[in-house]
Amino acid sequence: MKDYLDQYRIFVQVELIPLESLLLNHQYDELESKISALRTQVKEMGLWAPYLPKEHGGMGMHFLEFAAVSEILGASPLGHYTFNCQAPDIGNMELLTIFGSDTQKENYLKPLMGGEIRSCIGMVEPDRPGSNPTWLDTTAVLDGDEWVINGRKWFTSCVDGASFCIVMAVTNPEVENRYKRASMIIVPTNTPGFEIVRNIPIMGEKGQGFFSHGEVQYTDVRVSKENIIQNPGDGFRLAQERLGPGRIHHCMRWIGICERAFDLMCQRAVDREVNPGATLADQPTIRSWIAESRAEIDSSRMLALACAKKIDKKGASAARTEISIIKFHLAKVLMNVLDRAIQVHGALGITDDIPLSFWYRHERGSRIYDGPDEVHKLAAAKQILKKYGA
Ligand SMILES: Cc1cc2nc3c(=O)[nH]c(=O)nc-3n(C[C@H](O)[C@H](O)[C@H](O)COP(=O)(O)OP(=O)(O)OC[C@H]3O[C@@H](n4cnc5c(N)ncnc54)[C@H](O)[C@@H]3O)c2cc1C
């Protein structure tokens, strides 16, 4: 295991960090072609898709092992994609591995695992609250052997260049239980009626390819009835299965970001003279930020690993409270550490010469995506209070 971890660490340092300037300067086409060559190299090195079962071409790591790898890859914004374990593909692969039909596995999972295609997931809609995933306008109506899908989604991450989207649509509006009205349906993005309206500009960046968030219109989109994952009405249950482990994947990636930001902060503090002979590292405020950041990162890692261990042992639904707690807590730690690291760098911190400002913009969403902080706090407190009779 240690050998593997060193290999990942060295690869990130030697191959990926030097390419980050292409991302920071929005040279997406050149970046994609360079990363594509590196992905081939990663496969040859046997480091591809670490969490996937061996029989599907991965390394067969369990959740806790993958958590350690995810932290290392998180040190670069290019890490997870290069090793084919980036969101949303990782969640879709996990979902299809467990719940996909044989045909779905052959047509969609296999090329996704091979890194030949990319995918996305379309749940959230502009006119409905994403925090309440049981309330959707998008519908899928069975017409003969086909689902006919109509609606509008947004924040479909990575839709630009994706080959298929797993769409959440209401198939059973008559059912009283609101958790059983929607379904997940696979839609190839070249299906007539599937239209990417725009890549949504976020914090000044339009994004492209695997760094895009799209708004998508579905107008009479017809797909085979075989494209439904599991049964009509299973969408919410599948979303929960998909999102639980996904949140921990994000958390371990965020710890990787925190560690890189921490390194940059400490190095800058030591190197930057504020007076002849006196550096930023001599200032009590800066020392306090360094100590606070260290404590926050280390304690968060312990929470995240404890949660990963529980998922390995008892499954994601048994770890719901832990998942909620680490999700909102670590998102806050991430923003704290990035903010301090930027502050220590002064003006340099908000330039695109180093990745801190990219992460500060890009990861502000961490407190919102996969459930906003407030929703996770409510969910965790609800579970905790049950033990007290609430
Ligand atoms: C970077 C990014 C990537 C994303 N990628 C995807 C994707 O690939 N696919 C996809 O389908 N979606 C994606 N999303 C959408 C994401 O899941 C939603 O933004 C999220 O679920 C919140 O929904 P909303 O934005 O509609 O906010 P709303 O539901 O409108 O909530 C707004 C705010 O209200 C507060 N709030 C909401 N409910 C409660 C409550 N019960 N109690 C207290 N406060 C509350 C919270 O502060 C919340 O931030 C992405 C979002 C971001 C930012």
The ligand as an SDF file (V2000), in Angstrom:
LIG
                    3D

 53 58  0  0  0  0  0  0  0  0999 V2000
  -20.3160   23.3630   -7.9280 C   0  0  0  0  0  0  0  0  0  0  0  0
  -21.6460   22.6510   -7.9450 C   0  0  0  0  0  0  0  0  0  0  0  0
  -21.7720   21.4710   -8.6520 C   0  0  0  0  0  0  0  0  0  0  0  0
  -23.0100   20.8260   -8.7200 C   0  0  0  0  0  0  0  0  0  0  0  0
  -23.1280   19.6840   -9.4850 N   0  0  0  0  0  0  0  0  0  0  0  0
  -24.3380   19.1050   -9.6270 C   0  0  0  0  0  0  0  0  0  0  0  0
  -24.5220   17.9740  -10.5010 C   0  0  0  0  0  0  0  0  0  0  0  0
  -23.5620   17.4810  -11.1140 O   0  0  0  0  0  0  0  0  0  0  0  0
  -25.7840   17.4960  -10.6670 N   0  0  0  0  0  0  0  0  0  0  0  0
  -26.8500   18.0130  -10.0050 C   0  0  0  0  0  0  0  0  0  0  0  0
  -27.9560   17.5160  -10.1810 O   0  0  0  0  0  0  0  0  0  0  0  0
  -26.7010   19.0600   -9.1700 N   0  0  0  0  0  0  0  0  0  0  0  0
  -25.4900   19.6230   -8.9810 C   0  0  0  0  0  0  0  0  0  0  0  0
  -25.3410   20.7190   -8.1560 N   0  0  0  0  0  0  0  0  0  0  0  0
  -26.5290   21.2690   -7.5050 C   0  0  0  0  0  0  0  0  0  0  0  0
  -26.5320   21.0640   -5.9900 C   0  0  0  0  0  0  0  0  0  0  0  0
  -26.7820   19.7390   -5.6670 O   0  0  0  0  0  0  0  0  0  0  0  0
  -27.5610   22.0530   -5.4010 C   0  0  0  0  0  0  0  0  0  0  0  0
  -27.0640   23.3500   -5.6140 O   0  0  0  0  0  0  0  0  0  0  0  0
  -27.8110   21.8120   -3.9180 C   0  0  0  0  0  0  0  0  0  0  0  0
  -28.5040   20.6000   -3.7110 O   0  0  0  0  0  0  0  0  0  0  0  0
  -28.6520   22.9640   -3.3010 C   0  0  0  0  0  0  0  0  0  0  0  0
  -29.7790   23.1930   -4.0620 O   0  0  0  0  0  0  0  0  0  0  0  0
  -30.1340   24.6790   -4.5750 P   0  0  0  0  0  0  0  0  0  0  0  0
  -28.9150   25.2530   -5.1890 O   0  0  0  0  0  0  0  0  0  0  0  0
  -31.3420   24.5690   -5.4130 O   0  0  0  0  0  0  0  0  0  0  0  0
  -30.4160   25.5090   -3.2700 O   0  0  0  0  0  0  0  0  0  0  0  0
  -31.8450   25.6640   -2.4650 P   0  0  0  0  0  0  0  0  0  0  0  0
  -32.4610   24.3240   -2.3010 O   0  0  0  0  0  0  0  0  0  0  0  0
  -32.5880   26.7070   -3.2000 O   0  0  0  0  0  0  0  0  0  0  0  0
  -31.3380   26.1870   -1.1040 O   0  0  0  0  0  0  0  0  0  0  0  0
  -30.7300   27.4780   -0.9740 C   0  0  0  0  0  0  0  0  0  0  0  0
  -30.1440   27.6290    0.4190 C   0  0  0  0  0  0  0  0  0  0  0  0
  -31.2050   27.5640    1.3500 O   0  0  0  0  0  0  0  0  0  0  0  0
  -30.7630   26.9690    2.5510 C   0  0  0  0  0  0  0  0  0  0  0  0
  -31.6420   25.8300    2.8370 N   0  0  0  0  0  0  0  0  0  0  0  0
  -32.2050   24.9820    1.9760 C   0  0  0  0  0  0  0  0  0  0  0  0
  -32.9690   24.0780    2.6150 N   0  0  0  0  0  0  0  0  0  0  0  0
  -32.8800   24.3640    3.9230 C   0  0  0  0  0  0  0  0  0  0  0  0
  -33.4370   23.7900    5.1070 C   0  0  0  0  0  0  0  0  0  0  0  0
  -34.2260   22.7010    5.0690 N   0  0  0  0  0  0  0  0  0  0  0  0
  -33.1160   24.3610    6.3020 N   0  0  0  0  0  0  0  0  0  0  0  0
  -32.2840   25.4330    6.3730 C   0  0  0  0  0  0  0  0  0  0  0  0
  -31.7440   25.9980    5.2750 N   0  0  0  0  0  0  0  0  0  0  0  0
  -32.0300   25.4820    4.0810 C   0  0  0  0  0  0  0  0  0  0  0  0
  -29.3070   26.5440    2.3280 C   0  0  0  0  0  0  0  0  0  0  0  0
  -28.4720   27.5390    2.8800 O   0  0  0  0  0  0  0  0  0  0  0  0
  -29.1890   26.5330    0.8370 C   0  0  0  0  0  0  0  0  0  0  0  0
  -27.8520   26.8080    0.4210 O   0  0  0  0  0  0  0  0  0  0  0  0
  -24.1090   21.3630   -8.0500 C   0  0  0  0  0  0  0  0  0  0  0  0
  -23.9720   22.5440   -7.3140 C   0  0  0  0  0  0  0  0  0  0  0  0
  -22.7560   23.1890   -7.2570 C   0  0  0  0  0  0  0  0  0  0  0  0
  -22.6410   24.4600   -6.4710 C   0  0  0  0  0  0  0  0  0  0  0  0
  1  2  1  0
  2  3  1  0
  2 52  2  0
  3  4  2  0
  4  5  1  0
  4 50  1  0
  5  6  2  0
  6  7  1  0
  6 13  1  0
  7  8  2  0
  7  9  1  0
  9 10  1  0
 10 11  2  0
 10 12  1  0
 12 13  2  0
 13 14  1  0
 14 15  1  0
 14 50  1  0
 15 16  1  0
 16 17  1  0
 16 18  1  0
 18 19  1  0
 18 20  1  0
 20 21  1  0
 20 22  1  0
 22 23  1  0
 23 24  1  0
 24 25  2  0
 24 26  1  0
 24 27  1  0
 27 28  1  0
 28 29  2  0
 28 30  1  0
 28 31  1  0
 31 32  1  0
 32 33  1  0
 33 34  1  0
 33 48  1  0
 34 35  1  0
 35 36  1  0
 35 46  1  0
 36 37  1  0
 36 45  1  0
 37 38  2  0
 38 39  1  0
 39 40  1  0
 39 45  2  0
 40 41  1  0
 40 42  2  0
 42 43  1  0
 43 44  2  0
 44 45  1  0
 46 47  1  0
 46 48  1  0
 48 49  1  0
 50 51  2  0
 51 52  1  0
 52 53  1  0
M  END
$$$$
